[in-house]
Amino acid sequence: MERRFFLLQRLSALVLAPLVLVHLILILYAVRNGLTADEILGRTQGSLAWALFYGLFVVAAAVHAPLGLRNILREWTALGDRAAAGLAAAFALVLLLLGLRAVVAVVG
């Protein structure tokens, strides 16, 4: 199981890296061009491409971050493997639900 978690975290990092880069470039573009929140939402509303982009971003983050949290909890606390895994799974669910809710709000 540890090997699977290791591979999942590395694969999710491979997915996240280009998505984070594009996201940061978009933020810089929006800020430099003085786009307002309304203008940004006007460009993203109803866009399947943005829904897929940010949906994938959310799923990858909801896989990647909890695996790291699980490892931190196992190494730095007195929690057992099951407790650390349970907390990480709960965190994954929260990230996934809140992230997908944000995607729906941005894309509509």
C-alpha positions as CSV (number, residue, x, y, z in Angstrom):
1,M,0.0,0.0,0.0
2,E,2.9,2.4,0.8
3,R,4.2,2.0,-2.7
4,R,0.8,2.8,-4.2
5,F,0.6,6.0,-2.0
6,F,4.1,6.9,-3.1
7,L,3.2,6.5,-6.8
8,L,-0.1,8.4,-6.4
9,Q,1.6,11.3,-4.8
10,R,4.3,11.5,-7.5
11,L,1.7,11.1,-10.3
12,S,-0.5,13.8,-8.8
13,A,2.6,16.1,-8.6
14,L,3.2,15.5,-12.3
15,V,-0.4,16.6,-13.1
16,L,-0.3,19.5,-10.7
17,A,3.0,21.1,-11.8
18,P,1.8,22.3,-15.2
19,L,-1.6,23.2,-13.9
20,V,-0.1,25.4,-11.2
21,L,2.2,27.0,-13.7
22,V,-0.7,27.9,-16.0
23,H,-2.8,29.1,-13.1
24,L,0.0,31.5,-11.9
25,I,0.5,32.8,-15.4
26,L,-3.2,33.5,-15.7
27,I,-3.2,35.4,-12.4
28,L,-0.2,37.5,-13.5
29,Y,-2.0,38.2,-16.8
30,A,-5.2,39.2,-15.1
31,V,-3.5,41.5,-12.6
32,R,-1.3,43.2,-15.1
33,N,-4.2,43.8,-17.4
34,G,-6.4,45.1,-14.6
35,L,-9.1,42.6,-15.0
36,T,-11.9,42.8,-12.4
37,A,-13.5,39.7,-10.8
38,D,-16.6,40.3,-12.9
39,E,-14.5,40.4,-16.1
40,I,-12.7,37.2,-15.2
41,L,-16.0,35.4,-14.3
42,G,-17.5,36.7,-17.6
43,R,-14.7,34.8,-19.4
44,T,-15.0,31.6,-17.4
45,Q,-18.8,31.2,-17.1
46,G,-20.1,28.3,-19.2
47,S,-16.7,27.2,-20.3
48,L,-16.2,23.5,-20.5
49,A,-12.4,23.9,-21.0
50,W,-12.1,25.9,-17.7
51,A,-14.3,23.4,-15.9
52,L,-12.1,20.6,-17.0
53,F,-8.9,22.5,-16.3
54,Y,-9.9,23.5,-12.7
55,G,-11.7,20.2,-12.1
56,L,-8.5,18.3,-12.8
57,F,-6.6,20.8,-10.7
58,V,-8.9,20.1,-7.7
59,V,-8.8,16.3,-8.1
60,A,-5.0,16.3,-8.3
61,A,-4.7,18.6,-5.3
62,A,-7.2,16.4,-3.3
63,V,-5.0,13.4,-4.0
64,H,-1.6,15.0,-3.5
65,A,-2.0,17.1,-0.4
66,P,-3.7,14.5,1.8
67,L,-1.0,12.0,1.1
68,G,1.6,14.5,2.2
69,L,-0.5,15.3,5.3
70,R,-0.8,11.6,6.1
71,N,3.0,11.2,6.0
72,I,3.5,14.3,8.2
73,L,1.0,13.0,10.7
74,R,2.6,9.6,10.8
75,E,6.1,11.0,11.3
76,W,5.5,14.0,13.6
77,T,2.7,12.9,15.8
78,A,1.8,9.9,18.0
79,L,-1.1,9.0,15.7
80,G,-1.1,5.5,14.4
81,D,-1.3,4.7,10.7
82,R,-5.0,4.2,10.7
83,A,-5.7,7.5,12.5
84,A,-3.4,9.4,10.2
85,A,-5.0,7.8,7.2
86,G,-8.4,8.6,8.5
87,L,-7.6,12.3,9.0
88,A,-6.0,12.5,5.6
89,A,-9.0,10.9,4.0
90,A,-11.3,13.4,5.7
91,F,-9.1,16.2,4.5
92,A,-9.1,14.8,1.0
93,L,-12.9,14.8,1.0
94,V,-13.1,18.4,2.3
95,L,-10.6,19.6,-0.4
96,L,-12.5,17.8,-3.1
97,L,-16.0,19.1,-2.1
98,L,-14.9,22.7,-1.5
99,G,-12.7,22.7,-4.6
100,L,-15.5,21.3,-6.9
101,R,-17.9,23.8,-5.4
102,A,-15.5,26.6,-6.3
103,V,-15.2,25.2,-9.8
104,V,-19.0,25.3,-10.2
105,A,-19.1,28.8,-8.9
106,V,-16.4,30.0,-11.3
107,V,-17.6,28.1,-14.4
108,G,-21.3,28.0,-13.6
